[in-house]
Amino acid sequence: MKTKKAFMLIIVILLIPILVACGVEKDIDDEPDLNESALRKTILYFVNDDGFVVPVMKQIPWEEGIGKAALNNLVGTEANIASLSANGLKTVIPDGVKFELKITDKNAVLNIVNLPKLSDAKSEKALIESVVNTLCEFPTIETVSLRFDGMKVARLENGTAVSDKMSRLLLNVENEEVSVSANTTKAEYVTIYFPNNSFAQQIPINRRVEKKNFENTLMEMIKGVESSSLKNCFPEGTSVLSASIEDGVCKVDFSEEFGSLSETSGGAVEALYNSIYLTAMQFEEVKELKLYVDGEAFITDSFTVSAPMYPNIFK
């Protein structure tokens, strides 16, 4: 009898966490990526000085309610503005805004409280993209539903559409009117990374293509970008001879024009390596990048080749 009671007690103890978790709405409690100082590596989305929305890895202190803690980094407090401006970044949410966050079945319901009217639709779009994509970086969140002072709205005051249950949104889409729609993510787009003029940041640009594959994306990358705030580091006349990703190794063979890149300075070579690597990662996991010029290995002594773990890092 005592053995039976002891067995039943063990079963009850094992079931308690399951019973408590069922049906409970809560903030993010995923396994933290911590370092020795109990900091979590967290991807946040900011606007840079040129107006692009950019992903940035920042280590933030682990705490209960880590989702709201991450979003608080996007708010224009005096401390946030000071630290961001040193990194060429800006906040997207006015000071005084508060967040209420609940997560059920991988859908985050975020109530944004006290949001004033923003200056224009572009600012509204940047806010939505930054908030939604920051939350979707957490493995416990797949979609985000926004509320404003507890209300569900179809559009913000400057006309920006607000869809329900938004998944990760495309950033810096070329040739698109200012709007945010769930349909955007269904189009055939590729993400191409370009460095900014100082080579300090990698900016994701989304461009529509007829056929989405790595080689076509590289050819689009060589075409460059319309914005004068971003760099096209490819030497003029460069073409792609072959491109492949296999067993974590990305190999790209360029035409002979690419060889003149080794003569450049100022960070262009390293920036281009990082841009190609980050662009390739949307197709498969890449652990190593090997570049060739007309079949011969492209070797440069200007920097040590290493795979970038994140597009941008908060310093």
C-alpha positions in Angstrom: 0.0 0.0 0.0 2.8 2.4 0.9 4.5 1.6 -2.3 1.4 2.3 -4.3 0.8 5.7 -2.5 4.5 6.6 -3.2 4.1 5.7 -6.9 0.9 7.9 -7.1 2.6 10.8 -5.4 5.5 10.6 -8.0 2.9 10.7 -10.9 1.2 13.7 -9.4 4.5 15.6 -9.0 5.4 14.8 -12.6 2.0 16.1 -13.9 2.0 19.4 -12.0 4.2 21.3 -14.5 2.0 20.1 -17.4 -1.3 21.0 -15.6 0.0 24.4 -14.7 1.2 25.1 -18.2 -2.0 24.2 -20.0 -4.1 27.2 -21.0 -1.8 29.7 -19.4 -0.9 32.9 -21.3 2.6 34.1 -20.5 5.6 36.0 -21.8 8.5 34.3 -23.5 10.2 31.6 -21.5 12.3 29.9 -24.1 15.7 28.5 -23.3 18.0 31.5 -23.0 21.2 31.8 -25.0 23.4 32.9 -22.1 27.0 33.8 -21.6 28.9 33.8 -18.3 27.4 37.1 -17.3 23.8 35.9 -17.7 23.3 37.9 -20.9 21.0 36.7 -23.7 22.1 37.2 -27.3 18.9 38.8 -28.8 18.2 40.0 -32.3 16.6 43.4 -32.2 15.4 45.6 -35.1 16.3 49.3 -35.4 16.3 52.0 -38.0 19.7 53.1 -39.1 20.7 56.7 -39.9 19.8 56.1 -43.6 16.3 55.0 -42.8 16.7 51.2 -43.3 15.4 48.7 -40.8 18.3 46.5 -39.7 18.7 43.4 -37.5 21.2 43.9 -34.7 22.4 41.4 -32.1 22.5 42.9 -28.6 23.3 41.1 -25.4 20.6 41.9 -22.9 20.2 40.8 -19.3 18.1 37.6 -18.9 15.0 38.2 -16.8 11.4 37.0 -16.5 9.4 38.6 -19.3 12.3 38.7 -21.7 10.0 39.5 -24.6 9.0 42.9 -23.1 12.6 43.4 -22.1 13.7 43.1 -25.7 11.0 45.5 -26.9 11.9 48.0 -24.3 15.3 48.3 -26.1 13.3 49.8 -29.1 11.8 52.6 -27.1 13.3 56.1 -27.3 14.4 56.5 -23.8 17.3 58.9 -23.1 19.6 55.9 -22.4 18.6 54.0 -25.5 19.0 57.0 -27.8 22.5 57.7 -26.5 23.7 54.1 -26.9 22.0 53.7 -30.3 23.4 56.9 -31.8 26.9 55.7 -31.1 26.1 52.7 -33.4 24.5 54.7 -36.2 21.0 53.5 -35.1 17.7 55.1 -34.0 14.7 54.0 -32.0 11.4 53.3 -33.6 9.1 53.7 -30.7 8.5 57.0 -28.8 9.4 57.3 -25.1 6.5 56.7 -22.8 5.1 53.7 -24.7 4.4 50.6 -22.7 3.9 46.9 -23.7 1.5 44.2 -22.5 2.5 40.8 -24.0 0.8 37.4 -23.9 1.7 34.3 -25.8 -0.7 31.4 -26.6 0.0 28.6 -29.1 3.0 30.5 -30.6 0.9 33.6 -31.3 2.0 36.7 -29.4 -0.7 39.3 -28.6 1.1 42.6 -28.1 -0.8 45.5 -26.7 1.0 48.8 -27.4 -0.1 51.4 -24.8 0.1 55.2 -25.1 1.4 55.3 -28.7 1.1 58.8 -30.0 0.5 59.7 -33.6 3.7 59.1 -35.6 5.1 61.6 -38.1 4.3 59.6 -41.3 3.4 56.2 -42.7 7.1 55.3 -43.1 7.6 55.6 -39.3 4.5 53.5 -38.7 5.8 50.8 -41.1 9.2 50.8 -39.4 7.6 50.4 -36.0 5.5 47.5 -37.0 8.4 45.7 -38.8 10.8 46.2 -35.9 8.3 45.0 -33.2 7.0 42.0 -35.2 10.4 40.8 -36.3 12.0 41.3 -32.9 9.3 39.1 -31.3 9.6 36.5 -34.2 13.2 36.0 -33.3 12.1 34.1 -30.2 11.5 30.4 -30.9 8.3 30.4 -28.9 6.7 33.0 -31.3 5.6 32.4 -34.9 3.0 35.1 -35.4 2.2 38.5 -33.8 -1.1 40.2 -33.3 -1.0 43.9 -32.5 -3.4 45.8 -30.3 -3.3 49.5 -29.6 -4.6 50.6 -26.1 -6.4 47.3 -26.1 -8.1 47.8 -29.5 -7.6 45.9 -32.7 -7.2 48.4 -35.6 -7.1 47.9 -39.4 -4.9 50.9 -40.0 -2.8 53.4 -38.1 -3.5 57.1 -38.2 -1.2 57.7 -41.3 -2.9 54.9 -43.2 -0.5 52.0 -42.6 -2.3 48.7 -42.7 -2.1 46.4 -39.7 -2.8 42.7 -40.5 -3.7 40.2 -37.8 -1.3 37.4 -36.9 1.7 38.7 -38.8 4.7 36.4 -39.3 8.2 37.7 -39.9 8.0 40.7 -42.3 10.2 41.4 -45.2 12.5 44.4 -44.7 13.5 47.2 -47.0 11.5 45.9 -50.0 12.4 47.5 -53.2 9.7 49.3 -55.4 6.9 48.8 -52.9 4.5 51.4 -51.5 4.6 52.0 -47.8 2.3 49.3 -46.3 2.5 46.3 -44.1 0.6 43.2 -45.2 0.7 39.5 -44.5 0.6 39.0 -48.3 4.1 40.5 -48.6 5.7 37.4 -47.2 4.1 35.2 -49.8 5.7 36.9 -52.8 8.9 35.4 -54.5 11.5 37.6 -52.9 15.2 37.1 -52.1 17.1 38.9 -49.4 20.3 40.5 -50.5 22.8 42.1 -48.0 24.7 45.2 -48.9 27.1 47.1 -46.7 26.5 50.8 -46.0 28.9 53.4 -47.2 31.1 53.1 -44.1 31.1 49.3 -44.2 29.9 49.3 -40.6 26.5 47.7 -41.2 25.0 45.0 -43.3 21.6 46.0 -44.7 19.0 43.4 -45.9 17.3 44.4 -49.1 14.4 42.4 -50.4 13.9 42.1 -54.2 11.4 40.2 -56.3 13.0 37.6 -58.6 11.6 35.4 -61.3 13.3 32.3 -60.0 14.6 32.1 -56.4 17.9 30.3 -56.1 21.4 31.1 -54.9 23.0 31.8 -58.3 20.2 34.1 -59.5 20.4 35.9 -56.2 24.2 36.5 -56.6 23.5 37.9 -60.1 21.0 40.3 -58.5 23.6 41.2 -55.9 26.1 42.1 -58.6 23.5 44.5 -60.2 23.8 46.6 -57.0 21.1 48.7 -55.3 19.4 52.0 -56.1 20.2 53.7 -52.8 23.3 55.8 -52.7 23.6 54.9 -49.0 24.6 51.3 -49.8 27.7 49.9 -51.5 28.1 47.6 -54.4 31.5 46.1 -53.8 31.8 44.0 -56.9 34.3 45.2 -59.5 32.6 46.4 -62.7 32.1 43.6 -65.3 32.0 40.8 -62.7 29.8 37.8 -63.5 29.0 34.5 -61.8 30.5 31.4 -63.4 29.1 28.9 -60.9 27.6 28.9 -57.4 26.7 26.1 -55.0 26.1 25.2 -51.4 26.8 21.6 -50.3 27.5 20.1 -46.9 27.7 23.6 -45.3 30.3 24.8 -47.8 29.4 27.7 -50.1 31.5 27.9 -53.3 31.3 30.8 -55.8 33.4 31.1 -58.9 33.5 34.6 -60.4 34.8 35.9 -63.7 38.3 37.4 -63.9 37.1 40.9 -63.2 36.5 39.9 -59.6 40.2 39.5 -59.0 40.7 43.3 -58.9 38.8 43.3 -55.6 42.0 42.3 -53.8 43.5 45.7 -54.8 40.9 47.6 -53.0 41.1 48.9 -49.4 38.9 50.4 -46.7 37.0 47.2 -45.8 35.4 46.5 -49.1 36.7 42.9 -49.3 35.6 41.9 -45.8 32.3 43.6 -46.3 31.6 41.7 -49.5 32.6 38.4 -48.0 30.1 39.0 -45.2 27.4 40.1 -47.7 27.7 37.0 -49.7 27.7 34.8 -46.6 24.6 36.4 -45.1 22.8 36.3 -48.5 23.7 32.6 -48.9 22.3 31.7 -45.5 18.7 32.1 -46.6 19.1 29.0 -48.8 21.0 26.6 -46.6 23.2 26.6 -43.5 26.6 27.8 -44.5 29.7 27.1 -42.3 32.4 28.0 -44.8 32.6 30.4 -47.8 35.1 29.8 -50.6 35.5 32.3 -53.4 37.3 31.6 -56.7 38.3 33.7 -59.7 38.0 31.8 -63.0 38.6 28.5 -61.1 41.5 29.7 -59.0 41.1 30.3 -55.2 40.7 34.0 -54.4 43.2 34.8 -51.7 43.6 38.1 -49.9 45.8 39.1 -47.0 43.6 42.1 -46.1 41.6 40.3 -43.4 41.1 36.9 -41.9 38.0 35.1 -43.3 35.5 34.1 -40.7 31.8 33.5 -40.9 29.7 36.3 -39.5 27.4 34.9 -36.8 25.0 37.9 -37.0 24.4 40.6 -39.7 25.2 43.4 -37.2 26.4 43.4 -33.6 25.7 46.1 -31.0 29.0 47.4 -29.7 
